[in-house]
Amino acid sequence: MDKAIQEELKAHLMQTNETFRDLMTRHHEYDALVETLESKPTLSADEEIEEHRLKKLKLQLKDQMEQIVSEYRLQHAG
C-alpha cells in the first residue's frame, strides 16, 4: 500500500476510532520512555529489563493498530 495512503488512513482512524487513538497514544508514550532509556550512557539491569519490556509492549500495540487498519481496509474496500 502507498505510504501516503497508509498515513491518511491512520490519521482518519486517529480521528474516528477511539481504540486506535488509545493504542497510538500508548505507543507514543512507550516510545518516549524507550528513548529516555536509550539516551543513557549505560543501563542498570532493571533498566535493561524495562527497556525490553517496553519494546515488546510497543510491538504488541503496533500489531493491534495494524489489525485495525487491515479490518478497516477490508470493510471499506471498493
Secondary structure by P-SEA (a helix, b strand, c coil): ccaaaaaaaaaaaaaccaaaaaaaaaaaaaaaaaaaaaacccccaaaaaaaaaaaaaaaaaaaaaaaaaaaaaaaacc
